[in-house]
Amino acid sequence: MGRFATAVAILFAIAVQHVFPRAEANGADDGEYIEHLHSRMSRYSIVLRGDIETKLELRRQPILKCANPLRGIRSGAMFVWVSGVRPMAVGTVFLQKDGPHYELHSLSDSAVPGHYEARRIWFPKQPGLRFIELPDAGKPGNSATIRLQ
């Protein structure tokens, strides 16, 4: 029984590699593949609205990489747009059998409309975040160590 289970596991692993090849198996290393996903996300431009519209910077490295072959997602990544060091929006790209799928989410307390190849496609009516006062909250600590407790 042990040999049979081992043989089945090996055959299953070979079948999964064949049906759902990884980026490396297609001749691309992780860096090239991330660059490919980044180039897809860079087709989007997101601006911070205010007195002056500011184009947000799309970070090169994803904050999350994933795959879910059982749901047909060969690979995916989540990227972040920032204003300075503050994250203002996140976007995901998932490569599936029927093509790429995208999602955008605001992390800003003001409107952040988005464009895809110069065409306005995302115009949230409300900010993604709303800051509220917590009247019963204590005062922040004097140091990062104390604030993280």
N, C-alpha and C positions, 0 to 999 in steps of 0.2 A: 504494500500500500504506500509506503514512503517513497519508493522510486516512481511509482505511478503519479503521485501528487507532484513530485519534483518535475517530472517530464511535462505534465500539464501546465505547471507554472512557467516553465521555460518556453513552451509553445505559445502560451498566452502573451508573455512578454515580447516575443518575436512578432506576434500578430499585432499587438498594440503599437510597436515601433513602426511597423509597416503601414498601418492604417492612419496613425496620428504621428507623423514624423516631426521631430523637434527641429528648431531652426538650424542647429548645428548639423543635422543630418542633411539639410538642404544646401550645405556649403557656406552658410553664414555663421559667423561666431556671434556671441551674445551682443557684443558692441555694435556689429553691423545690423543686427536685428532690431536693437533698441533704436538705432539711428533711423531705420525704416519706419518704425512706429512713430518716432518723433517727427519725421518729415510729414507723416499723415496728419498729425495734430497741428503742425505749424501752418497748415492751410487755414486754421482758425485764427482770428485775431480778436482779442477781447479788450475793451476799453473801459476805463474807470471814468464815470461821468461826474462832473463837478463844475467848478468855475471854468476849468480848462480840461478837455478830455485828454486822458493819459493812456497811451497804449501799454497794456500790461506785458511783462516779459514772461515768455514760456521757458521754463527751466528745461535743460537738456536731458537730465536723468529722471526717469520715472520714480514716483514714490511707492509704486506697487507694480509688480509683474505677476501675471497669472495665466493659467490655462485650465480649461475644463473640457477635455475631449468627449466626455459622456454627453455634454450638451452641445457639442459641435463647435466649441470655442477652441480654435487651435492655439491662439495666444492673445494676450491683451496686456495693456499697461495703463496706468493712471499717471497723468502729468499735472503739474500745477503751474498756474500763472501767478506772478507776484508783482507787487508794487514795493520796490525796495526789498525788504526781507519778509514782508507780510503776505501770506497767501490770500489771494482774492477770488480765485476760481479754480476748480479742478475739472479735468476732462478725461474721459476714458475712451480708448479705442479697442475694439475686440475684432479680431479677424476670424470670421466664420466661413463656412463653405459657400454661403450665398453673398459673401463680400464683407466689407468692413461695416461696423456699427459704432456709433459715437454717442456719448452722453456728456452733458455739461451741467455743472452745479456751481452756484454762486456761494462764495464764502465771505462776501462783502456786506457791509451795512449800507451800501448805496447801490444804485443800479449799475450793472455791468453788461451792456449789450454785446453781442458777439456777431462776427461776420465770418462767412466761409467763402474764401476766394473773392473778397470784396462784396459779397452779397449778404445783406443783413438777414440773419436766420434765427437769432436768439435775442429776444427783448423782454426780459422779465419785468413785470409790472411792479414788483416789490423787491426789496433787498433780500438777499439770501439769509442774512442774519439780522437779528434785532437784539440789541443789548438792553438789558433790563437791570434795574437796581435790585440788590438783594439786601433789604433793610436789616435782616438778622445776621448777616454775615460778619465775621470778625474782620479786623484790619489786616492787610497783607503783612507778612513778616519782613524783617529788614534785610534778609539775605535769601538767595535762591534755595539754599538748603532748608531754611525754615519754611519758605513758601511751598515747598514740595511735600511737607509733612502732612 
